[in-house]
Amino acid sequence: MPPKTLYDLPSEVVHQILLLLDPVFLPALELVSKQFARFVDQPLLWQNHCLHQFKYWNCERNIKGKLAENVNHTNWKALYAERYRIDRDVSREIESILSTQTSRILKATKIVDFGYEAKDTLLRHCAAADDAEDVLARRVVPLEKALAAFDIFTSHNQEEDFEKISESLDTLAKEVREQCPRLFDQTLRQQALEITNYLRRNNFQGVRHDAQYHDLPNNFIGMALRDEEHQTLPLVLVAIYCCVAQRLGIDAQPCAFPHHVHVIIKAPDDQDLDGRTVVAESESSYMYLDPWRSSDETPKGELIQRLQILKIDPSHFSALLGPSSTAEIVRRNARNVWTSVQMVSQTTGVGGHLSPPPAFPGTNDAAFGALWALLLLPEGQGHQIKAQQKRLIPYVLHHITQNFPLDLGIFEKNALPSFHEQDHFEQLRDSVLRMLAVDDAPKETVITGWDVECAASEAWIAQMNVRSLPGGQHQAFYHVMVEDKSVRYVAEENVRIVTPNVATSELMAIAGQHFKRWDFSAKCFVSNVRDEYPDD
């Protein structure tokens, strides 16, 4: 006899039906009857909703550990309620950022405090429909970049994250295991060389002969893993090698040899690389590899000879030939990224690029990430650290001023505590908040604000010779945003109003900080700062 009501259906069928409902309706359904309350209270139901609706989780949740346990050991319903609250609160802060100019930095900081779990909400807002009222504002609010401690700096609105990179490395290690079935029958030295051979056979060979060494994408491990040609710098390839080897049970570490990172393979304490029992460490207890250049082992004597050619003090040989700390590898990669960014900048507009500048990663994102790494992981001690910070702070503040104003709160929270020149910082902070830049408005710009007369400091007015202008300082001054993402402060006499049919793609890409959308009929941007300029 066919079922007459939902109560007559098998519990498995009811469970599948409830999976199709929006979870926000389930609490109401729970009140219908005791039987429905039992259906709704099933941990497996809420586990499915948690995993389907939320992809990114803070590490302290230990979500993988929870999934490995019996489903009844975790209160998945309460966990979903907490993630739903976070999603709601992050959305509320985003809506507030979009609707008003006031306290944006404070609101961005609140979002950062939610950690990695804010990313689900941020990506959803980045994916706003093209016809959304404030599509530009949602897509370019630079909040994703504020999650620097929880995601890759250059991921922006791409669905790239540490978990995906980890999964790619897991897959690569699995492929090595499957394609080299006799791997573990060999000595440790042979295993290390086998992994090198496998990677090189599968295009992990560095940079093509017809490509440029310092192309920006070559600095990123995620891109190297995704790219079919796996183009990458030595440091990144060594990192990939070490990650794969470690997954296969081999003690592989990066060796930050000058100018070219190598791999160092270390045997267990009681054996050498060839499987012989030893009572003390010897030359046969470790080996060097350069998977970027060769499938063969790199003799230690060759490395020592290179150090001698570089005229390095022999007392430093031991440190330079040993395993490197993670911090040192991060610093070196940051310096590589900075070099690539500078080379792109130097070749822009003077005959072309080394290669066409990449749309992703963007040079501003990459440079900002590199600066953060160098700022938070300084090298040396005491006065050396202070000197590095003092040198880097202006660059970081410049990028915040020009491209990442909402990251000022992150800077104050994470970098300022270790930077002791508070008075100097306050001066820089004021310049960031005013968003004053030094130049007339070049190319196409868009006005984002204005002052009745020059509101800059006396020092700025004197430095820029404002009083020598025909209109002097007692004329309107405009805050304008330029195609190159810089922000300028321009005298009215230097502004010429134009009415294009459509804004340039460069301006469209960055206009969301101040405007909701482009109005094709009025041929202008629709303001997102009415609270500050209600009559304009």
SULVEN-V648364 format. One line per field, one symbol per residue. psi: psi as a letter, one per 40 degrees, with the letter a starting at -180 (. if undefined). A space follows every 10 residues. Layout:
# SULVEN-V648364
psi: ???
This chain:
# SULVEN-V648364
psi: hiididdeii ddddddddde ihdeeddddd ediddddddd ehdddddddd dddhdhiide dfdddddeih deehgddddd dddddddddd dddddddddi difddddddd dddeadeedd ddddddfiid eidfddddde hfdddefdee ihdedbeifh iddddddddd ddddddddeg dedeeiiddd dddddddddd dfegfbhide ihdehdeeeh ddddddhdef hiiddddddd dddddddeeh ghiihgiheh hihhhhiide iaeeeihiei hadeeiiiig eddieiihid ddddddddde fhhdeedddd eiiiiddddd dddddddddd ddddddehef eiidihhidh iidddddddd dddddegiia ibdddddddd dddddddddd dddfdeeddd dddddddehe gddddddddd ddddfhigii hiahihheii idiheiiddd dddefdeeid eaefiihhhi hideeihihh ideehhhigi diiiddddde eedeidihhd defiihiefd ddgde.
